[in-house]
Amino acid sequence: MQGSDWIIVAVIVLLLFGGTQIPKLARSLGQAQKEFKTGLKEGAADDSSEDSDKA
């Protein structure tokens, strides 16, 4: 995407969610990303422990 495309997307998001809702939305997305990464790490740890049990 070009710079002007990002500006258009930002304006649309601002219109849809309003200025007060954007920080809450960003915080929720950050927490979801953190939980997703934690889940991936736990899944990788579970897979490696299962592999060592099979060997």
mmCIF entry with sequence, helices, sheets and N, C-alpha, C, O atoms, coordinates in Angstrom:
data_MODEL
# 
_entry.id   MODEL 
# 
_entity.id                         1 
_entity.type                       polymer 
_entity.pdbx_number_of_molecules   1 
# 
_entity_poly.entity_id                      1 
_entity_poly.type                           'polypeptide(L)' 
_entity_poly.nstd_linkage                   no 
_entity_poly.nstd_monomer                   no 
_entity_poly.pdbx_seq_one_letter_code       MQGSDWIIVAVIVLLLFGGTQIPKLARSLGQAQKEFKTGLKEGAADDSSEDSDKA 
_entity_poly.pdbx_seq_one_letter_code_can   MQGSDWIIVAVIVLLLFGGTQIPKLARSLGQAQKEFKTGLKEGAADDSSEDSDKA 
_entity_poly.pdbx_strand_id                 A 
# 
loop_
_entity_poly_seq.entity_id 
_entity_poly_seq.num 
_entity_poly_seq.mon_id 
_entity_poly_seq.hetero 
1 1  MET n 
1 2  GLN n 
1 3  GLY n 
1 4  SER n 
1 5  ASP n 
1 6  TRP n 
1 7  ILE n 
1 8  ILE n 
1 9  VAL n 
1 10 ALA n 
1 11 VAL n 
1 12 ILE n 
1 13 VAL n 
1 14 LEU n 
1 15 LEU n 
1 16 LEU n 
1 17 PHE n 
1 18 GLY n 
1 19 GLY n 
1 20 THR n 
1 21 GLN n 
1 22 ILE n 
1 23 PRO n 
1 24 LYS n 
1 25 LEU n 
1 26 ALA n 
1 27 ARG n 
1 28 SER n 
1 29 LEU n 
1 30 GLY n 
1 31 GLN n 
1 32 ALA n 
1 33 GLN n 
1 34 LYS n 
1 35 GLU n 
1 36 PHE n 
1 37 LYS n 
1 38 THR n 
1 39 GLY n 
1 40 LEU n 
1 41 LYS n 
1 42 GLU n 
1 43 GLY n 
1 44 ALA n 
1 45 ALA n 
1 46 ASP n 
1 47 ASP n 
1 48 SER n 
1 49 SER n 
1 50 GLU n 
1 51 ASP n 
1 52 SER n 
1 53 ASP n 
1 54 LYS n 
1 55 ALA n 
# 
_struct_asym.id          A 
_struct_asym.entity_id   1 
# 
loop_
_struct_conf.conf_type_id 
_struct_conf.id 
_struct_conf.pdbx_PDB_helix_id 
_struct_conf.beg_label_comp_id 
_struct_conf.beg_label_asym_id 
_struct_conf.beg_label_seq_id 
_struct_conf.pdbx_beg_PDB_ins_code 
_struct_conf.end_label_comp_id 
_struct_conf.end_label_asym_id 
_struct_conf.end_label_seq_id 
_struct_conf.pdbx_end_PDB_ins_code 
_struct_conf.beg_auth_comp_id 
_struct_conf.beg_auth_asym_id 
_struct_conf.beg_auth_seq_id 
_struct_conf.end_auth_comp_id 
_struct_conf.end_auth_asym_id 
_struct_conf.end_auth_seq_id 
_struct_conf.pdbx_PDB_helix_class 
_struct_conf.details 
_struct_conf.pdbx_PDB_helix_length 
HELX_P HELX_P1 AA1 GLY A 3  ? PHE A 17 ? GLY A 3  PHE A 17 1 ? 15 
HELX_P HELX_P2 AA2 GLN A 21 ? LYS A 54 ? GLN A 21 LYS A 54 1 ? 34 
# 
_struct_conf_type.id          HELX_P 
_struct_conf_type.criteria    ? 
_struct_conf_type.reference   ? 
# 
loop_
_atom_site.group_PDB 
_atom_site.id 
_atom_site.type_symbol 
_atom_site.label_atom_id 
_atom_site.label_alt_id 
_atom_site.label_comp_id 
_atom_site.label_asym_id 
_atom_site.label_entity_id 
_atom_site.label_seq_id 
_atom_site.pdbx_PDB_ins_code 
_atom_site.Cartn_x 
_atom_site.Cartn_y 
_atom_site.Cartn_z 
_atom_site.occupancy 
_atom_site.B_iso_or_equiv 
_atom_site.pdbx_formal_charge 
_atom_site.auth_seq_id 
_atom_site.auth_comp_id 
_atom_site.auth_asym_id 
_atom_site.auth_atom_id 
_atom_site.pdbx_PDB_model_num 
ATOM 1   N N  . MET A 1 1  ? 0.833   -1.183  0.000  1.00 0.00 ? 1  MET A N  1 
ATOM 2   C CA . MET A 1 1  ? 0.000   0.000   0.000  1.00 0.00 ? 1  MET A CA 1 
ATOM 3   C C  . MET A 1 1  ? 0.874   1.242   0.000  1.00 0.00 ? 1  MET A C  1 
ATOM 4   O O  . MET A 1 1  ? 1.959   1.267   0.581  1.00 0.00 ? 1  MET A O  1 
ATOM 5   N N  . GLN A 1 2  ? 0.386   2.238   -0.647 1.00 0.00 ? 2  GLN A N  1 
ATOM 6   C CA . GLN A 1 2  ? 1.100   3.502   -0.683 1.00 0.00 ? 2  GLN A CA 1 
ATOM 7   C C  . GLN A 1 2  ? 0.692   4.369   0.499  1.00 0.00 ? 2  GLN A C  1 
ATOM 8   O O  . GLN A 1 2  ? -0.239  4.037   1.232  1.00 0.00 ? 2  GLN A O  1 
ATOM 9   N N  . GLY A 1 3  ? 1.388   5.472   0.677  1.00 0.00 ? 3  GLY A N  1 
ATOM 10  C CA . GLY A 1 3  ? 1.116   6.365   1.795  1.00 0.00 ? 3  GLY A CA 1 
ATOM 11  C C  . GLY A 1 3  ? -0.298  6.919   1.791  1.00 0.00 ? 3  GLY A C  1 
ATOM 12  O O  . GLY A 1 3  ? -0.934  7.032   2.838  1.00 0.00 ? 3  GLY A O  1 
ATOM 13  N N  . SER A 1 4  ? -0.782  7.261   0.609  1.00 0.00 ? 4  SER A N  1 
ATOM 14  C CA . SER A 1 4  ? -2.134  7.822   0.535  1.00 0.00 ? 4  SER A CA 1 
ATOM 15  C C  . SER A 1 4  ? -3.191  6.776   0.881  1.00 0.00 ? 4  SER A C  1 
ATOM 16  O O  . SER A 1 4  ? -4.241  7.109   1.430  1.00 0.00 ? 4  SER A O  1 
ATOM 17  N N  . ASP A 1 5  ? -2.918  5.528   0.563  1.00 0.00 ? 5  ASP A N  1 
ATOM 18  C CA . ASP A 1 5  ? -3.846  4.454   0.914  1.00 0.00 ? 5  ASP A CA 1 
ATOM 19  C C  . ASP A 1 5  ? -3.979  4.318   2.426  1.00 0.00 ? 5  ASP A C  1 
ATOM 20  O O  . ASP A 1 5  ? -5.080  4.115   2.940  1.00 0.00 ? 5  ASP A O  1 
ATOM 21  N N  . TRP A 1 6  ? -2.859  4.428   3.140  1.00 0.00 ? 6  TRP A N  1 
ATOM 22  C CA . TRP A 1 6  ? -2.879  4.320   4.594  1.00 0.00 ? 6  TRP A CA 1 
ATOM 23  C C  . TRP A 1 6  ? -3.657  5.464   5.221  1.00 0.00 ? 6  TRP A C  1 
ATOM 24  O O  . TRP A 1 6  ? -4.343  5.284   6.227  1.00 0.00 ? 6  TRP A O  1 
ATOM 25  N N  . ILE A 1 7  ? -3.545  6.643   4.618  1.00 0.00 ? 7  ILE A N  1 
ATOM 26  C CA . ILE A 1 7  ? -4.288  7.797   5.140  1.00 0.00 ? 7  ILE A CA 1 
ATOM 27  C C  . ILE A 1 7  ? -5.784  7.562   4.994  1.00 0.00 ? 7  ILE A C  1 
ATOM 28  O O  . ILE A 1 7  ? -6.554  7.863   5.907  1.00 0.00 ? 7  ILE A O  1 
ATOM 29  N N  . ILE A 1 8  ? -6.193  7.032   3.865  1.00 0.00 ? 8  ILE A N  1 
ATOM 30  C CA . ILE A 1 8  ? -7.615  6.743   3.631  1.00 0.00 ? 8  ILE A CA 1 
ATOM 31  C C  . ILE A 1 8  ? -8.114  5.705   4.625  1.00 0.00 ? 8  ILE A C  1 
ATOM 32  O O  . ILE A 1 8  ? -9.200  5.855   5.185  1.00 0.00 ? 8  ILE A O  1 
ATOM 33  N N  . VAL A 1 9  ? -7.341  4.668   4.847  1.00 0.00 ? 9  VAL A N  1 
ATOM 34  C CA . VAL A 1 9  ? -7.719  3.628   5.804  1.00 0.00 ? 9  VAL A CA 1 
ATOM 35  C C  . VAL A 1 9  ? -7.835  4.223   7.207  1.00 0.00 ? 9  VAL A C  1 
ATOM 36  O O  . VAL A 1 9  ? -8.773  3.908   7.939  1.00 0.00 ? 9  VAL A O  1 
ATOM 37  N N  . ALA A 1 10 ? -6.889  5.079   7.583  1.00 0.00 ? 10 ALA A N  1 
ATOM 38  C CA . ALA A 1 10 ? -6.923  5.700   8.906  1.00 0.00 ? 10 ALA A CA 1 
ATOM 39  C C  . ALA A 1 10 ? -8.166  6.569   9.085  1.00 0.00 ? 10 ALA A C  1 
ATOM 40  O O  . ALA A 1 10 ? -8.776  6.564   10.154 1.00 0.00 ? 10 ALA A O  1 
ATOM 41  N N  . VAL A 1 11 ? -8.545  7.312   8.053  1.00 0.00 ? 11 VAL A N  1 
ATOM 42  C CA . VAL A 1 11 ? -9.739  8.154   8.136  1.00 0.00 ? 11 VAL A CA 1 
ATOM 43  C C  . VAL A 1 11 ? -10.989 7.295   8.267  1.00 0.00 ? 11 VAL A C  1 
ATOM 44  O O  . VAL A 1 11 ? -11.887 7.627   9.041  1.00 0.00 ? 11 VAL A O  1 
ATOM 45  N N  . ILE A 1 12 ? -11.059 6.203   7.527  1.00 0.00 ? 12 ILE A N  1 
ATOM 46  C CA . ILE A 1 12 ? -12.223 5.315   7.612  1.00 0.00 ? 12 ILE A CA 1 
ATOM 47  C C  . ILE A 1 12 ? -12.326 4.706   9.005  1.00 0.00 ? 12 ILE A C  1 
ATOM 48  O O  . ILE A 1 12 ? -13.416 4.653   9.575  1.00 0.00 ? 12 ILE A O  1 
ATOM 49  N N  . VAL A 1 13 ? -11.209 4.248   9.559  1.00 0.00 ? 13 VAL A N  1 
ATOM 50  C CA . VAL A 1 13 ? -11.209 3.678   10.911 1.00 0.00 ? 13 VAL A CA 1 
ATOM 51  C C  . VAL A 1 13 ? -11.646 4.727   11.921 1.00 0.00 ? 13 VAL A C  1 
ATOM 52  O O  . VAL A 1 13 ? -12.417 4.429   12.834 1.00 0.00 ? 13 VAL A O  1 
ATOM 53  N N  . LEU A 1 14 ? -11.160 5.948   11.764 1.00 0.00 ? 14 LEU A N  1 
ATOM 54  C CA . LEU A 1 14 ? -11.540 7.024   12.678 1.00 0.00 ? 14 LEU A CA 1 
ATOM 55  C C  . LEU A 1 14 ? -13.037 7.303   12.601 1.00 0.00 ? 14 LEU A C  1 
ATOM 56  O O  . LEU A 1 14 ? -13.678 7.543   13.625 1.00 0.00 ? 14 LEU A O  1 
ATOM 57  N N  . LEU A 1 15 ? -13.593 7.272   11.403 1.00 0.00 ? 15 LEU A N  1 
ATOM 58  C CA . LEU A 1 15 ? -15.024 7.503   11.248 1.00 0.00 ? 15 LEU A CA 1 
ATOM 59  C C  . LEU A 1 15 ? -15.853 6.362   11.828 1.00 0.00 ? 15 LEU A C  1 
ATOM 60  O O  . LEU A 1 15 ? -16.897 6.595   12.437 1.00 0.00 ? 15 LEU A O  1 
ATOM 61  N N  . LEU A 1 16 ? -15.389 5.132   11.639 1.00 0.00 ? 16 LEU A N  1 
ATOM 62  C CA . LEU A 1 16 ? -16.143 3.976   12.124 1.00 0.00 ? 16 LEU A CA 1 
ATOM 63  C C  . LEU A 1 16 ? -16.124 3.850   13.636 1.00 0.00 ? 16 LEU A C  1 
ATOM 64  O O  . LEU A 1 16 ? -17.160 3.593   14.250 1.00 0.00 ? 16 LEU A O  1 
ATOM 65  N N  . PHE A 1 17 ? -14.966 4.026   14.239 1.00 0.00 ? 17 PHE A N  1 
ATOM 66  C CA . PHE A 1 17 ? -14.819 3.749   15.663 1.00 0.00 ? 17 PHE A CA 1 
ATOM 67  C C  . PHE A 1 17 ? -14.826 4.992   16.533 1.00 0.00 ? 17 PHE A C  1 
ATOM 68  O O  . PHE A 1 17 ? -15.088 4.891   17.732 1.00 0.00 ? 17 PHE A O  1 
ATOM 69  N N  . GLY A 1 18 ? -14.552 6.140   15.982 1.00 0.00 ? 18 GLY A N  1 
ATOM 70  C CA . GLY A 1 18 ? -14.503 7.365   16.780 1.00 0.00 ? 18 GLY A CA 1 
ATOM 71  C C  . GLY A 1 18 ? -13.180 7.496   17.507 1.00 0.00 ? 18 GLY A C  1 
ATOM 72  O O  . GLY A 1 18 ? -12.481 6.508   17.734 1.00 0.00 ? 18 GLY A O  1 
ATOM 73  N N  . GLY A 1 19 ? -12.849 8.703   17.864 1.00 0.00 ? 19 GLY A N  1 
ATOM 74  C CA . GLY A 1 19 ? -11.556 8.978   18.487 1.00 0.00 ? 19 GLY A CA 1 
ATOM 75  C C  . GLY A 1 19 ? -11.370 8.340   19.839 1.00 0.00 ? 19 GLY A C  1 
ATOM 76  O O  . GLY A 1 19 ? -10.248 7.994   20.207 1.00 0.00 ? 19 GLY A O  1 
ATOM 77  N N  . THR A 1 20 ? -12.447 8.174   20.591 1.00 0.00 ? 20 THR A N  1 
ATOM 78  C CA . THR A 1 20 ? -12.303 7.620   21.942 1.00 0.00 ? 20 THR A CA 1 
ATOM 79  C C  . THR A 1 20 ? -12.161 6.102   21.935 1.00 0.00 ? 20 THR A C  1 
ATOM 80  O O  . THR A 1 20 ? -11.597 5.530   22.868 1.00 0.00 ? 20 THR A O  1 
ATOM 81  N N  . GLN A 1 21 ? -12.658 5.456   20.911 1.00 0.00 ? 21 GLN A N  1 
ATOM 82  C CA . GLN A 1 21 ? -12.623 3.997   20.862 1.00 0.00 ? 21 GLN A CA 1 
ATOM 83  C C  . GLN A 1 21 ? -11.306 3.450   20.315 1.00 0.00 ? 21 GLN A C  1 
ATOM 84  O O  . GLN A 1 21 ? -10.974 2.293   20.571 1.00 0.00 ? 21 GLN A O  1 
ATOM 85  N N  . ILE A 1 22 ? -10.554 4.251   19.572 1.00 0.00 ? 22 ILE A N  1 
ATOM 86  C CA . ILE A 1 22 ? -9.328  3.762   18.931 1.00 0.00 ? 22 ILE A CA 1 
ATOM 87  C C  . ILE A 1 22 ? -8.283  3.307   19.955 1.00 0.00 ? 22 ILE A C  1 
ATOM 88  O O  . ILE A 1 22 ? -7.698  2.242   19.759 1.00 0.00 ? 22 ILE A O  1 
ATOM 89  N N  . PRO A 1 23 ? -8.013  4.052   21.041 1.00 0.00 ? 23 PRO A N  1 
ATOM 90  C CA . PRO A 1 23 ? -7.042  3.537   22.023 1.00 0.00 ? 23 PRO A CA 1 
ATOM 91  C C  . PRO A 1 23 ? -7.480  2.213   22.648 1.00 0.00 ? 23 PRO A C  1 
ATOM 92  O O  . PRO A 1 23 ? -6.653  1.331   22.879 1.00 0.00 ? 23 PRO A O  1 
ATOM 93  N N  . LYS A 1 24 ? -8.770  2.073   22.921 1.00 0.00 ? 24 LYS A N  1 
ATOM 94  C CA . LYS A 1 24 ? -9.275  0.808   23.470 1.00 0.00 ? 24 LYS A CA 1 
ATOM 95  C C  . LYS A 1 24 ? -9.086  -0.319  22.468 1.00 0.00 ? 24 LYS A C  1 
ATOM 96  O O  . LYS A 1 24 ? -8.698  -1.426  22.840 1.00 0.00 ? 24 LYS A O  1 
ATOM 97  N N  . LEU A 1 25 ? -9.358  -0.043  21.198 1.00 0.00 ? 25 LEU A N  1 
ATOM 98  C CA . LEU A 1 25 ? -9.196  -1.043  20.143 1.00 0.00 ? 25 LEU A CA 1 
ATOM 99  C C  . LEU A 1 25 ? -7.731  -1.449  20.015 1.00 0.00 ? 25 LEU A C  1 
ATOM 100 O O  . LEU A 1 25 ? -7.421  -2.634  19.898 1.00 0.00 ? 25 LEU A O  1 
ATOM 101 N N  . ALA A 1 26 ? -6.835  -0.470  20.038 1.00 0.00 ? 26 ALA A N  1 
ATOM 102 C CA . ALA A 1 26 ? -5.409  -0.755  19.931 1.00 0.00 ? 26 ALA A CA 1 
ATOM 103 C C  . ALA A 1 26 ? -4.923  -1.588  21.117 1.00 0.00 ? 26 ALA A C  1 
ATOM 104 O O  . ALA A 1 26 ? -4.127  -2.512  20.947 1.00 0.00 ? 26 ALA A O  1 
ATOM 105 N N  . ARG A 1 27 ? -5.399  -1.263  22.304 1.00 0.00 ? 27 ARG A N  1 
ATOM 106 C CA . ARG A 1 27 ? -5.016  -2.016  23.504 1.00 0.00 ? 27 ARG A CA 1 
ATOM 107 C C  . ARG A 1 27 ? -5.500  -3.463  23.408 1.00 0.00 ? 27 ARG A C  1 
ATOM 108 O O  . ARG A 1 27 ? -4.770  -4.393  23.751 1.00 0.00 ? 27 ARG A O  1 
ATOM 109 N N  . SER A 1 28 ? -6.719  -3.643  22.944 1.00 0.00 ? 28 SER A N  1 
ATOM 110 C CA . SER A 1 28 ? -7.273  -4.988  22.804 1.00 0.00 ? 28 SER A CA 1 
ATOM 111 C C  . SER A 1 28 ? -6.496  -5.792  21.772 1.00 0.00 ? 28 SER A C  1 
ATOM 112 O O  . SER A 1 28 ? -6.228  -6.976  21.975 1.00 0.00 ? 28 SER A O  1 
ATOM 113 N N  . LEU A 1 29 ? -6.134  -5.151  20.666 1.00 0.00 ? 29 LEU A N  1 
ATOM 114 C CA . LEU A 1 29 ? -5.345  -5.844  19.650 1.00 0.00 ? 29 LEU A CA 1 
ATOM 115 C C  . LEU A 1 29 ? -3.975  -6.227  20.187 1.00 0.00 ? 29 LEU A C  1 
ATOM 116 O O  . LEU A 1 29 ? -3.472  -7.310  19.886 1.00 0.00 ? 29 LEU A O  1 
ATOM 117 N N  . GLY A 1 30 ? -3.366  -5.350  20.981 1.00 0.00 ? 30 GLY A N  1 
ATOM 118 C CA . GLY A 1 30 ? -2.062  -5.658  21.575 1.00 0.00 ? 30 GLY A CA 1 
ATOM 119 C C  . GLY A 1 30 ? -2.137  -6.832  22.531 1.00 0.00 ? 30 GLY A C  1 
ATOM 120 O O  . GLY A 1 30 ? -1.258  -7.694  22.532 1.00 0.00 ? 30 GLY A O  1 
ATOM 121 N N  . GLN A 1 31 ? -3.178  -6.870  23.342 1.00 0.00 ? 31 GLN A N  1 
ATOM 122 C CA . GLN A 1 31 ? -3.356  -7.990  24.273 1.00 0.00 ? 31 GLN A CA 1 
ATOM 123 C C  . GLN A 1 31 ? -3.614  -9.289  23.523 1.00 0.00 ? 31 GLN A C  1 
ATOM 124 O O  . GLN A 1 31 ? -3.109  -10.342 23.913 1.00 0.00 ? 31 GLN A O  1 
ATOM 125 N N  . ALA A 1 32 ? -4.392  -9.222  22.454 1.00 0.00 ? 32 ALA A N  1 
ATOM 126 C CA . ALA A 1 32 ? -4.669  -10.419 21.670 1.00 0.00 ? 32 ALA A CA 1 
ATOM 127 C C  . ALA A 1 32 ? -3.399  -10.940 21.007 1.00 0.00 ? 32 ALA A C  1 
ATOM 128 O O  . ALA A 1 32 ? -3.171  -12.148 20.949 1.00 0.00 ? 32 ALA A O  1 
ATOM 129 N N  . GLN A 1 33 ? -2.573  -10.023 20.509 1.00 0.00 ? 33 GLN A N  1 
ATOM 130 C CA . GLN A 1 33 ? -1.318  -10.434 19.891 1.00 0.00 ? 33 GLN A CA 1 
ATOM 131 C C  . GLN A 1 33 ? -0.392  -11.080 20.924 1.00 0.00 ? 33 GLN A C  1 
ATOM 132 O O  . GLN A 1 33 ? 0.270   -12.075 20.628 1.00 0.00 ? 33 GLN A O  1 
ATOM 133 N N  . LYS A 1 34 ? -0.347  -10.522 22.120 1.00 0.00 ? 34 LYS A N  1 
ATOM 134 C CA . LYS A 1 34 ? 0.495   -11.079 23.183 1.00 0.00 ? 34 LYS A CA 1 
ATOM 135 C C  . LYS A 1 34 ? 0.031   -12.484 23.563 1.00 0.00 ? 34 LYS A C  1 
ATOM 136 O O  . LYS A 1 34 ? 0.852   -13.386 23.729 1.00 0.00 ? 34 LYS A O  1 
ATOM 137 N N  . GLU A 1 35 ? -1.283  -12.672 23.699 1.00 0.00 ? 35 GLU A N  1 
ATOM 138 C CA . GLU A 1 35 ? -1.818  -13.984 24.032 1.00 0.00 ? 35 GLU A CA 1 
ATOM 139 C C  . GLU A 1 35 ? -1.565  -14.989 22.912 1.00 0.00 ? 35 GLU A C  1 
ATOM 140 O O  . GLU A 1 35 ? -1.291  -16.160 23.174 1.00 0.00 ? 35 GLU A O  1 
ATOM 141 N N  . PHE A 1 36 ? -1.658  -14.535 21.675 1.00 0.00 ? 36 PHE A N  1 
ATOM 142 C CA . PHE A 1 36 ? -1.402  -15.415 20.533 1.00 0.00 ? 36 PHE A CA 1 
ATOM 143 C C  . PHE A 1 36 ? 0.047   -15.893 20.536 1.00 0.00 ? 36 PHE A C  1 
ATOM 144 O O  . PHE A 1 36 ? 0.316   -17.077 20.331 1.00 0.00 ? 36 PHE A O  1 
ATOM 145 N N  . LYS A 1 37 ? 0.986   -14.961 20.771 1.00 0.00 ? 37 LYS A N  1 
ATOM 146 C CA . LYS A 1 37 ? 2.395   -15.341 20.815 1.00 0.00 ? 37 LYS A CA 1 
ATOM 147 C C  . LYS A 1 37 ? 2.676   -16.299 21.965 1.00 0.00 ? 37 LYS A C  1 
ATOM 148 O O  . LYS A 1 37 ? 3.453   -17.242 21.816 1.00 0.00 ? 37 LYS A O  1 
ATOM 149 N N  . THR A 1 38 ? 2.041   -16.058 23.120 1.00 0.00 ? 38 THR A N  1 
ATOM 150 C CA . THR A 1 38 ? 2.208   -16.954 24.259 1.00 0.00 ? 38 THR A CA 1 
ATOM 151 C C  . THR A 1 38 ? 1.688   -18.346 23.919 1.00 0.00 ? 38 THR A C  1 
ATOM 152 O O  . THR A 1 38 ? 2.316   -19.350 24.255 1.00 0.00 ? 38 THR A O  1 
ATOM 153 N N  . GLY A 1 39 ? 0.548   -18.401 23.258 1.00 0.00 ? 39 GLY A N  1 
ATOM 154 C CA . GLY A 1 39 ? -0.015  -19.689 22.846 1.00 0.00 ? 39 GLY A CA 1 
ATOM 155 C C  . GLY A 1 39 ? 0.891   -20.430 21.879 1.00 0.00 ? 39 GLY A C  1 
ATOM 156 O O  . GLY A 1 39 ? 1.040   -21.648 21.970 1.00 0.00 ? 39 GLY A O  1 
ATOM 157 N N  . LEU A 1 40 ? 1.496   -19.698 20.955 1.00 0.00 ? 40 LEU A N  1 
ATOM 158 C CA . LEU A 1 40 ? 2.422   -20.330 20.013 1.00 0.00 ? 40 LEU A CA 1 
ATOM 159 C C  . LEU A 1 40 ? 3.632   -20.915 20.738 1.00 0.00 ? 40 LEU A C  1 
ATOM 160 O O  . LEU A 1 40 ? 4.077   -22.022 20.433 1.00 0.00 ? 40 LEU A O  1 
ATOM 161 N N  . LYS A 1 41 ? 4.157   -20.155 21.705 1.00 0.00 ? 41 LYS A N  1 
ATOM 162 C CA . LYS A 1 41 ? 5.315   -20.641 22.460 1.00 0.00 ? 41 LYS A CA 1 
ATOM 163 C C  . LYS A 1 41 ? 4.945   -21.883 23.262 1.00 0.00 ? 41 LYS A C  1 
ATOM 164 O O  . LYS A 1 41 ? 5.719   -22.839 23.322 1.00 0.00 ? 41 LYS A O  1 
ATOM 165 N N  . GLU A 1 42 ? 3.756   -21.873 23.882 1.00 0.00 ? 42 GLU A N  1 
ATOM 166 C CA . GLU A 1 42 ? 3.322   -23.035 24.660 1.00 0.00 ? 42 GLU A CA 1 
ATOM 167 C C  . GLU A 1 42 ? 3.104   -24.241 23.750 1.00 0.00 ? 42 GLU A C  1 
ATOM 168 O O  . GLU A 1 42 ? 3.438   -25.368 24.115 1.00 0.00 ? 42 GLU A O  1 
ATOM 169 N N  . GLY A 1 43 ? 2.550   -24.004 22.576 1.00 0.00 ? 43 GLY A N  1 
ATOM 170 C CA . GLY A 1 43 ? 2.334   -25.092 21.625 1.00 0.00 ? 43 GLY A CA 1 
ATOM 171 C C  . GLY A 1 43 ? 3.644   -25.683 21.144 1.00 0.00 ? 43 GLY A C  1 
ATOM 172 O O  . GLY A 1 43 ? 3.766   -26.899 20.999 1.00 0.00 ? 43 GLY A O  1 
ATOM 173 N N  . ALA A 1 44 ? 4.629   -24.822 20.895 1.00 0.00 ? 44 ALA A N  1 
ATOM 174 C CA . ALA A 1 44 ? 5.941   -25.303 20.470 1.00 0.00 ? 44 ALA A CA 1 
ATOM 175 C C  . ALA A 1 44 ? 6.607   -26.097 21.593 1.00 0.00 ? 44 ALA A C  1 
ATOM 176 O O  . ALA A 1 44 ? 7.266   -27.105 21.338 1.00 0.00 ? 44 ALA A O  1 
ATOM 177 N N  . ALA A 1 45 ? 6.436   -25.644 22.829 1.00 0.00 ? 45 ALA A N  1 
ATOM 178 C CA . ALA A 1 45 ? 7.017   -26.353 23.967 1.00 0.00 ? 45 ALA A CA 1 
ATOM 179 C C  . ALA A 1 45 ? 6.341   -27.720 24.139 1.00 0.00 ? 45 ALA A C  1 
ATOM 180 O O  . ALA A 1 45 ? 7.008   -28.708 24.444 1.00 0.00 ? 45 ALA A O  1 
ATOM 181 N N  . ASP A 1 46 ? 5.025   -27.774 23.944 1.00 0.00 ? 46 ASP A N  1 
ATOM 182 C CA . ASP A 1 46 ? 4.303   -29.046 24.048 1.00 0.00 ? 46 ASP A CA 1 
ATOM 183 C C  . ASP A 1 46 ? 4.749   -30.016 22.961 1.00 0.00 ? 46 ASP A C  1 
ATOM 184 O O  . ASP A 1 46 ? 4.920   -31.208 23.216 1.00 0.00 ? 46 ASP A O  1 
ATOM 185 N N  . ASP A 1 47 ? 4.938   -29.500 21.745 1.00 0.00 ? 47 ASP A N  1 
ATOM 186 C CA . ASP A 1 47 ? 5.382   -30.350 20.642 1.00 0.00 ? 47 ASP A CA 1 
ATOM 187 C C  . ASP A 1 47 ? 6.768   -30.905 20.894 1.00 0.00 ? 47 ASP A C  1 
ATOM 188 O O  . ASP A 1 47 ? 7.032   -32.077 20.621 1.00 0.00 ? 47 ASP A O  1 
ATOM 189 N N  . SER A 1 48 ? 7.657   -30.069 21.413 1.00 0.00 ? 48 SER A N  1 
ATOM 190 C CA . SER A 1 48 ? 9.027   -30.548 21.658 1.00 0.00 ? 48 SER A CA 1 
ATOM 191 C C  . SER A 1 48 ? 9.047   -31.553 22.800 1.00 0.00 ? 48 SER A C  1 
ATOM 192 O O  . SER A 1 48 ? 9.851   -32.484 22.770 1.00 0.00 ? 48 SER A O  1 
ATOM 193 N N  . SER A 1 49 ? 8.194   -31.400 23.803 1.00 0.00 ? 49 SER A N  1 
ATOM 194 C CA . SER A 1 49 ? 8.167   -32.379 24.898 1.00 0.00 ? 49 SER A CA 1 
ATOM 195 C C  . SER A 1 49 ? 7.569   -33.693 24.429 1.00 0.00 ? 49 SER A C  1 
ATOM 196 O O  . SER A 1 49 ? 7.998   -34.755 24.882 1.00 0.00 ? 49 SER A O  1 
ATOM 197 N N  . GLU A 1 50 ? 6.584   -33.652 23.532 1.00 0.00 ? 50 GLU A N  1 
ATOM 198 C CA . GLU A 1 50 ? 6.018   -34.874 22.987 1.00 0.00 ? 50 GLU A CA 1 
ATOM 199 C C  . GLU A 1 50 ? 7.024   -35.617 22.113 1.00 0.00 ? 50 GLU A C  1 
ATOM 200 O O  . GLU A 1 50 ? 7.084   -36.847 22.125 1.00 0.00 ? 50 GLU A O  1 
ATOM 201 N N  . ASP A 1 51 ? 7.825   -34.842 21.345 1.00 0.00 ? 51 ASP A N  1 
ATOM 202 C CA . ASP A 1 51 ? 8.841   -35.452 20.496 1.00 0.00 ? 51 ASP A CA 1 
ATOM 203 C C  . ASP A 1 51 ? 9.905   -36.154 21.338 1.00 0.00 ? 51 ASP A C  1 
ATOM 204 O O  . ASP A 1 51 ? 10.370  -37.232 20.969 1.00 0.00 ? 51 ASP A O  1 
ATOM 205 N N  . SER A 1 52 ? 10.291  -35.559 22.457 1.00 0.00 ? 52 SER A N  1 
ATOM 206 C CA . SER A 1 52 ? 11.314  -36.172 23.307 1.00 0.00 ? 52 SER A CA 1 
ATOM 207 C C  . SER A 1 52 ? 10.748  -37.400 24.033 1.00 0.00 ? 52 SER A C  1 
ATOM 208 O O  . SER A 1 52 ? 11.493  -38.328 24.345 1.00 0.00 ? 52 SER A O  1 
ATOM 209 N N  . ASP A 1 53 ? 9.434   -37.412 24.304 1.00 0.00 ? 53 ASP A N  1 
ATOM 210 C CA . ASP A 1 53 ? 8.818   -38.566 24.941 1.00 0.00 ? 53 ASP A CA 1 
ATOM 211 C C  . ASP A 1 53 ? 8.770   -39.758 23.993 1.00 0.00 ? 53 ASP A C  1 
ATOM 212 O O  . ASP A 1 53 ? 8.901   -40.903 24.427 1.00 0.00 ? 53 ASP A O  1 
ATOM 213 N N  . LYS A 1 54 ? 8.584   -39.497 22.706 1.00 0.00 ? 54 LYS A N  1 
ATOM 214 C CA . LYS A 1 54 ? 8.486   -40.564 21.708 1.00 0.00 ? 54 LYS A CA 1 
ATOM 215 C C  . LYS A 1 54 ? 9.838   -41.202 21.425 1.00 0.00 ? 54 LYS A C  1 
ATOM 216 O O  . LYS A 1 54 ? 9.903   -42.376 21.062 1.00 0.00 ? 54 LYS A O  1 
ATOM 217 N N  . ALA A 1 55 ? 10.914  -40.445 21.585 1.00 0.00 ? 55 ALA A N  1 
ATOM 218 C CA . ALA A 1 55 ? 12.247  -40.946 21.231 1.00 0.00 ? 55 ALA A CA 1 
ATOM 219 C C  . ALA A 1 55 ? 12.810  -41.880 22.235 1.00 0.00 ? 55 ALA A C  1 
ATOM 220 O O  . ALA A 1 55 ? 13.923  -42.375 22.062 1.00 0.00 ? 55 ALA A O  1 
# 
